[in-house]
Amino acid sequence: MSVVLSVRVPKWLKEELERLGIDYSREIKEYLERRVREELAKRLEAQYEGLLRDSPVIRGNLAVEFIREDRNAR
């Protein structure tokens, strides 16, 4: 499903786009898709940084500790 977005541009700009054979509909769609991806990535990055900032710092090598604990349990 799609919807119609309307954009008002100066007449000369539309004429130039047509004269140059630029598919402005495709260009606008691609630009908007790219902007949405960029904005989502920026927000995810900020959320990730917030999680890192709020997470406790883990010191040492947990894998080594788990292996040692498992071997000592035998």
Backbone torsions as a table, in degrees:
resi	resn	phi	psi	omega
1	MET	NA	141.9	178.6
2	SER	-134.2	164.7	177.7
3	VAL	-127.8	164.4	-179.9
4	VAL	-101.0	127.9	171.3
5	LEU	-107.6	140.8	-179.7
6	SER	-116.7	136.0	-178.8
7	VAL	-129.0	130.5	178.7
8	ARG	-96.2	123.9	177.4
9	VAL	-127.8	159.3	177.2
10	PRO	-61.9	148.8	-178.3
11	LYS	-57.2	-42.7	-177.8
12	TRP	-61.0	-33.9	-179.3
13	LEU	-67.8	-44.8	178.7
14	LYS	-62.0	-42.2	179.4
15	GLU	-62.6	-41.5	178.9
16	GLU	-66.3	-41.6	177.6
17	LEU	-59.0	-44.7	179.2
18	GLU	-67.3	-42.8	179.9
19	ARG	-60.8	-38.6	-178.9
20	LEU	-83.5	-5.0	178.1
21	GLY	73.3	27.4	-179.7
22	ILE	-85.1	125.8	177.8
23	ASP	-80.6	86.3	-173.8
24	TYR	-66.1	-27.8	177.3
25	SER	-63.6	-47.5	178.5
26	ARG	-64.9	-42.4	-179.8
27	GLU	-59.9	-44.0	-179.1
28	ILE	-66.6	-43.0	178.6
29	LYS	-60.4	-46.8	-180.0
30	GLU	-62.2	-42.1	179.3
31	TYR	-62.4	-46.2	-179.0
32	LEU	-64.9	-40.0	177.4
33	GLU	-62.5	-43.5	179.1
34	ARG	-62.6	-42.9	179.6
35	ARG	-63.5	-39.3	178.5
36	VAL	-64.2	-45.5	178.2
37	ARG	-60.3	-43.5	178.8
38	GLU	-61.6	-45.2	-178.5
39	GLU	-66.3	-41.5	177.1
40	LEU	-62.3	-42.7	179.4
41	ALA	-63.1	-41.7	179.7
42	LYS	-63.1	-42.5	-179.9
43	ARG	-69.4	-39.3	177.2
44	LEU	-64.4	-39.6	178.0
45	GLU	-62.4	-43.4	178.9
46	ALA	-64.3	-39.7	178.5
47	GLN	-65.3	-42.7	178.8
48	TYR	-62.3	-44.7	178.6
49	GLU	-62.5	-37.1	176.9
50	GLY	-64.0	-41.4	177.9
51	LEU	-64.0	-43.0	178.7
52	LEU	-62.6	-41.4	-178.0
53	ARG	-65.6	-36.9	-177.2
54	ASP	-86.3	-10.6	-178.2
55	SER	-82.6	145.6	177.2
56	PRO	-70.7	152.3	178.9
57	VAL	-82.3	130.4	178.6
58	ILE	-101.0	122.1	-178.4
59	ARG	-98.8	151.9	175.4
60	GLY	81.7	-173.1	-178.5
61	ASN	-110.0	101.3	-176.5
62	LEU	-62.7	-35.5	-179.7
63	ALA	-60.6	-44.7	179.6
64	VAL	-62.9	-42.7	180.0
65	GLU	-64.1	-41.8	179.8
66	PHE	-65.8	-42.3	178.9
67	ILE	-63.6	-45.2	179.8
68	ARG	-61.9	-43.3	178.8
69	GLU	-62.0	-42.1	179.2
70	ASP	-65.4	-42.2	-179.9
71	ARG	-66.6	-38.1	-179.3
72	ASN	-70.3	-23.9	-179.1
73	ALA	-75.9	-13.1	-177.7
74	ARG	-80.8	NA	NA
